[in-house]
């Protein structure tokens, strides 16, 4: 348990089980981690991130979080795991341009900034590398809905499609994975594994 030993955390049994018994045993991590608010999903994501780095399985890391949680993620990753991330906002994009993504390895980006800015979406779609690990907090916000034969995709969902295509390991975190709409839930899972419901 390398990551546990070097991090300033006191993980609970369910956090250890999730990371070491489920996530790390997958050759390609495509996982929806759904747990109650306050259950430590950030801790589990940090443990996974740190463990993959120790195993030299990841270098390019992208974390997407709602705007209100960006600072919290930045603080927890720094204080508990000793990890620093470049926080991307409009001023950083304007200053560094599209080459920004080549200049660093670890990025923390607001979901709204990334999904509502066409230039950023274009940049993320056309990068010439694959993200080793992408983590999306409150992933249920990547929503799409089906009405009869028509599927209506939000801008955030289209952003999720780009992340799905450009990421090797993809971890979704949410406390509300299912909104009582089976099609909405299926479309969310489709971002993790495109062929999961190929026959439905």
C-alpha positions, 0 to 999 in steps of 0.5 A: 500500500505505497500510496497509503504510507506516503499520504497524510490520511487515515483511510477507512476500510471501504476506501482501501477496499475500493481502491486496492480490491476493485480499481487497481485490479483492472488493467484498464480502469473505467469505473463509476464510484458512487458513494454518499456525500462525505464518504471520502470519494476524494480520498479514494481518487487521491489514493488511486492517483498516487498508487498509479504514479508509484507504479509508473502507470500514469503521468498525464492526469486531468481532474474535472470538477464543478467550479465550487469544488476546484479549490477544495480539490487543489487543497486536498491533493496538496495537503494530503497527497503532496500533489500539485496541479495546474489550475486552469482558468480563462486567464491561463488559457489566454496566456499559454494558448493551446500548447498549455496541455503539452507544458505540464502533466497534471491539470485541474479544470472546472467542468463548466469552463471546459464544457462551455468554451468551444476553444477549450473543447477543441483543444482537448479534442485535438491533443496529440496524447492520451490522458493516462488518468482522468477523474470527473467529480460529480460525474452525473452532471455529464447528462444526456436524455432520451426522448423516443428515438431522439437523444438530447446531449448536454454540452457537459455530456459532449465534453464527457464524450471527448474525455472518454475518447482521449483517456486511458483510465477514467474514474467517475465520482458521484453521490447521485448516479441514478436519477430514476431515469434508466436511459439517463443512467445508461448514457452516463455509463456509456461514457465509461464503456461504449459497448456496454449496452451494445445489444440494447 
